[in-house]
């Protein structure tokens, strides 16, 4: 990491952010001692949708299923 004083960092913040965006880390110092770091954000991998097969298997039905109940109610309302 490149050391930069607080005074320089304040004057050149846009340049330092651009450098961090390109992957360079910046160490900000006060009187020669590091006080902060400007680092690029972690690269996030786009995630797809989770596989819900195990979740569906874990669901235990109680009573009559919703689809059977709905079909029965529709038949009852028609006649």
N, CA, C and O of each residue as an XYZ file, in Angstrom:
316
protein
N       0.831     -1.180      0.000
C       0.000      0.000      0.000
C       0.873      1.239      0.000
O       1.872      1.328      0.713
N       0.471      2.171     -0.807
C       1.202      3.426     -0.896
C       0.809      4.340      0.262
O      -0.379      4.601      0.451
N       1.773      4.832      1.043
C       1.427      5.756      2.131
C       1.184      7.171      1.612
O       1.907      7.657      0.743
N       0.167      7.818      2.150
C      -0.189      9.191      1.788
C      -0.571      9.899      3.079
O      -1.266      9.321      3.915
N      -0.132     11.133      3.256
C      -0.479     11.872      4.470
C      -1.943     12.310      4.423
O      -2.551     12.367      3.354
N      -2.497     12.618      5.591
C      -3.887     13.061      5.679
C      -4.089     14.314      4.842
O      -5.098     14.442      4.150
N      -3.137     15.240      4.899
C      -3.246     16.494      4.148
C      -3.296     16.216      2.643
O      -4.127     16.779      1.930
N      -2.388     15.333      2.159
C      -2.393     14.978      0.738
C      -3.682     14.268      0.357
O      -4.249     14.525     -0.705
N      -4.149     13.363      1.238
C      -5.370     12.610      0.942
C      -6.562     13.548      0.793
O      -7.399     13.356     -0.089
N      -6.641     14.560      1.651
C      -7.738     15.520      1.556
C      -7.697     16.300      0.260
O      -8.738     16.595     -0.327
N      -6.505     16.635     -0.186
C      -6.356     17.434     -1.396
C      -6.545     16.604     -2.664
O      -6.911     17.140     -3.710
N      -6.295     15.297     -2.572
C      -6.323     14.459     -3.777
C      -7.263     13.258     -3.631
O      -6.979     12.181     -4.155
N      -8.360     13.438     -2.932
C      -9.244     12.310     -2.635
C      -9.793     11.649     -3.901
O      -9.906     10.425     -3.954
N     -10.132     12.435     -4.907
C     -10.679     11.863     -6.138
C      -9.650     10.943     -6.817
O      -9.993      9.862     -7.295
N      -8.400     11.383     -6.850
C      -7.339     10.568     -7.463
C      -7.128      9.282     -6.669
O      -6.928      8.216     -7.253
N      -7.171      9.379     -5.344
C      -6.973      8.203     -4.502
C      -8.133      7.207     -4.650
O      -7.917      5.996     -4.655
N      -9.337      7.716     -4.768
C     -10.483      6.828     -4.977
C     -10.379      6.121     -6.319
O     -10.687      4.934     -6.425
N      -9.952      6.838     -7.333
C      -9.754      6.207     -8.643
C      -8.697      5.114     -8.572
O      -8.848      4.062     -9.194
N      -7.627      5.356     -7.817
C      -6.575      4.346     -7.669
C      -7.113      3.118     -6.936
O      -6.801      1.988     -7.310
N      -7.909      3.330     -5.908
C      -8.506      2.207     -5.177
C      -9.473      1.444     -6.068
O      -9.558      0.218     -5.998
N     -10.188      2.160     -6.888
C     -11.131      1.518     -7.801
C     -10.397      0.623     -8.802
O     -10.936     -0.391     -9.247
N      -9.178      0.998     -9.150
C      -8.367      0.189    -10.062
C      -7.675     -0.965     -9.349
O      -6.992     -1.765     -9.987
N      -7.847     -1.061     -8.011
C      -7.290     -2.186     -7.278
C      -6.096     -1.876     -6.398
O      -5.534     -2.787     -5.791
N      -5.691     -0.618     -6.311
C      -4.537     -0.243     -5.488
C      -4.986      0.173     -4.102
O      -5.935      0.945     -3.970
N      -4.333     -0.317     -3.078
C      -4.633      0.083     -1.715
C      -3.819      1.312     -1.327
O      -2.676      1.468     -1.757
N      -4.404      2.174     -0.521
C      -3.747      3.404     -0.081
C      -3.749      3.425      1.447
O      -4.790      3.206      2.066
N      -2.602      3.683      2.054
C      -2.490      3.823      3.499
C      -2.398      5.311      3.814
O      -1.509      6.002      3.317
N      -3.314      5.800      4.635
C      -3.323      7.218      4.998
C      -2.627      7.361      6.349
O      -2.967      6.678      7.315
N      -1.649      8.262      6.396
C      -0.828      8.410      7.602
C      -0.971      9.798      8.209
O      -1.272     10.776      7.525
N      -0.743      9.847      9.527
C      -0.692     11.113     10.248
C       0.615     11.072     11.034
O       0.813     10.199     11.879
N       1.504     12.022     10.750
C       2.832     12.088     11.373
C       3.605     10.785     11.189
O       4.316     10.331     12.085
N       3.445     10.194     10.000
C       4.192      8.989      9.658
C       3.598      7.679     10.153
O       4.118      6.608      9.840
N       2.512      7.750     10.924
C       1.886      6.525     11.447
C       0.571      6.274     10.708
O      -0.221      7.198     10.523
N       0.337      5.039     10.288
C      -0.902      4.743      9.563
C      -2.137      4.947     10.458
O      -2.175      4.492     11.601
N      -3.139      5.638      9.910
C      -4.376      5.877     10.650
C      -5.607      5.350      9.911
O      -6.663      5.171     10.518
N      -5.479      5.103      8.624
C      -6.620      4.610      7.841
C      -6.109      3.939      6.574
O      -4.968      4.139      6.156
N      -6.983      3.141      5.978
C      -6.656      2.497      4.710
C      -7.808      2.685      3.742
O      -8.979      2.593      4.112
N      -7.453      2.947      2.510
C      -8.428      3.047      1.436
C      -8.166      1.856      0.527
O      -7.142      1.788     -0.152
N      -9.102      0.923      0.525
C      -8.906     -0.313     -0.244
C     -10.077     -0.510     -1.191
O     -11.167      0.009     -0.949
N      -9.860     -1.263     -2.276
C     -10.965     -1.532     -3.195
C     -11.981     -2.459     -2.536
O     -11.617     -3.260     -1.675
N     -13.240     -2.362     -2.928
C     -14.257     -3.244     -2.348
C     -14.022     -4.682     -2.806
O     -13.423     -4.907     -3.857
N     -14.486     -5.649     -2.031
C     -14.324     -7.042     -2.446
C     -15.138     -7.307     -3.708
O     -16.222     -6.753     -3.891
N     -14.610     -8.146     -4.557
C     -15.302     -8.493     -5.792
C     -16.402     -9.490     -5.471
O     -16.124    -10.617     -5.060
N     -17.622     -9.088     -5.653
C     -18.760     -9.945     -5.354
C     -19.126    -10.753     -6.594
O     -19.251    -10.216     -7.694
N     -19.290    -12.039     -6.389
C     -19.705    -12.903     -7.481
C     -21.224    -12.886     -7.555
O     -21.898    -13.046     -6.537
N     -21.761    -12.695     -8.743
C     -23.220    -12.728     -8.841
C     -23.717    -14.126     -8.493
O     -23.210    -15.127     -8.998
N     -24.708    -14.170     -7.630
C     -25.233    -15.461     -7.215
C     -26.528    -15.745     -7.957
O     -27.339    -14.853     -8.203
N     -26.696    -17.009     -8.304
C     -27.950    -17.429     -8.906
C     -28.967    -17.707     -7.809
O     -28.695    -17.508     -6.625
N     -30.090    -18.149     -8.203
C     -31.119    -18.484     -7.226
C     -30.742    -19.770     -6.510
O     -30.169    -20.667     -7.129
N     -31.044    -19.884     -5.233
C     -30.681    -21.089     -4.488
C     -31.539    -22.280     -4.919
O     -32.661    -22.115     -5.399
N     -30.993    -23.467     -4.740
C     -31.726    -24.692     -5.034
C     -32.662    -24.966     -3.854
O     -32.208    -25.114     -2.719
N     -33.941    -25.031     -4.118
C     -34.928    -25.183     -3.056
C     -35.419    -26.615     -2.896
O     -36.378    -26.851     -2.161
N     -34.789    -27.576     -3.562
C     -35.247    -28.964     -3.506
C     -35.220    -29.496     -2.080
O     -36.187    -30.121     -1.643
N     -34.138    -29.266     -1.346
C     -34.045    -29.762      0.029
C     -35.080    -29.082      0.917
O     -35.657    -29.721      1.797
N     -35.318    -27.807      0.698
C     -36.320    -27.079      1.474
C     -37.712    -27.660      1.238
O     -38.483    -27.855      2.177
N     -38.023    -27.934     -0.039
C     -39.338    -28.488     -0.367
C     -39.533    -29.864      0.257
O     -40.626    -30.187      0.722
N     -38.477    -30.676      0.269
C     -38.570    -32.013      0.867
C     -38.773    -31.927      2.374
O     -39.394    -32.812      2.962
N     -38.265    -30.888      3.001
C     -38.362    -30.747      4.456
C     -39.751    -30.309      4.914
O     -40.075    -30.437      6.095
N     -40.572    -29.797      4.008
C     -41.905    -29.331      4.372
C     -42.823    -30.538      4.539
O     -42.956    -31.364      3.635
N     -43.445    -30.625      5.690
C     -44.382    -31.710      5.981
C     -45.801    -31.162      5.888
O     -46.137    -30.171      6.536
N     -46.633    -31.816      5.074
C     -48.009    -31.382      4.918
C     -48.858    -31.922      6.053
O     -48.679    -33.062      6.481
N     -49.773    -31.114      6.536
C     -50.738    -31.541      7.547
C     -52.121    -31.373      6.954
O     -52.432    -30.332      6.377
N     -52.929    -32.365      7.090
C     -54.290    -32.274      6.576
C     -54.319    -32.388      5.069
O     -53.430    -32.978      4.456
N     -55.349    -31.817      4.485
C     -55.530    -31.876      3.038
C     -54.680    -30.794      2.373
O     -54.513    -29.694      2.902
N     -54.150    -31.135      1.205
C     -53.318    -30.152      0.504
C     -54.174    -28.981      0.041
O     -55.387    -29.110     -0.123
N     -53.543    -27.864     -0.162
C     -54.256    -26.651     -0.559
C     -54.916    -26.835     -1.915
O     -56.042    -26.379     -2.120
N     -54.241    -27.489     -2.837
C     -54.827    -27.665     -4.168
C     -56.080    -28.521     -4.105
O     -57.063    -28.219     -4.782
N     -56.068    -29.588     -3.301
C     -57.263    -30.428     -3.172
C     -58.401    -29.650     -2.503
O     -59.558    -29.777     -2.904
N     -58.083    -28.863     -1.510
C     -59.092    -28.052     -0.834
C     -59.712    -27.051     -1.792
O     -60.930    -26.874     -1.801
N     -58.896    -26.400     -2.589
C     -59.373    -25.401     -3.541
C     -60.262    -26.034     -4.592
O     -61.312    -25.484     -4.925
N     -59.860    -27.182     -5.119
C     -60.672    -27.876     -6.127
C     -62.017    -28.273     -5.534
O     -63.049    -28.130     -6.189
N     -62.014    -28.768     -4.305
C     -63.258    -29.160     -3.648
C     -64.168    -27.954     -3.445
O     -65.376    -28.058     -3.660
N     -63.616    -26.814     -3.036
C     -64.426    -25.616     -2.828
C     -65.019    -25.119     -4.139
O     -66.166    -24.673     -4.167
N     -64.260    -25.188     -5.218
C     -64.771    -24.754     -6.514
C     -65.921    -25.640     -6.978
O     -66.920    -25.150     -7.505
N     -65.771    -26.958     -6.776
C     -66.843    -27.877     -7.160
C     -68.089    -27.608     -6.316
O     -69.205    -27.644     -6.836
N     -67.916    -27.346     -5.048
C     -69.033    -27.089     -4.158
C     -69.760    -25.797     -4.545
O     -70.989    -25.757     -4.489
N     -69.052    -24.760     -4.930
C     -69.650    -23.486     -5.296
C     -70.403    -23.568     -6.608
O     -71.376    -22.842     -6.809
N     -69.967    -24.446     -7.507
C     -70.619    -24.537     -8.809
C     -71.998    -25.160     -8.706
O     -72.896    -24.780     -9.457
N     -72.189    -26.089     -7.814
C     -73.430    -26.867     -7.785
C     -74.251    -26.585     -6.596
O     -75.325    -27.166     -6.435
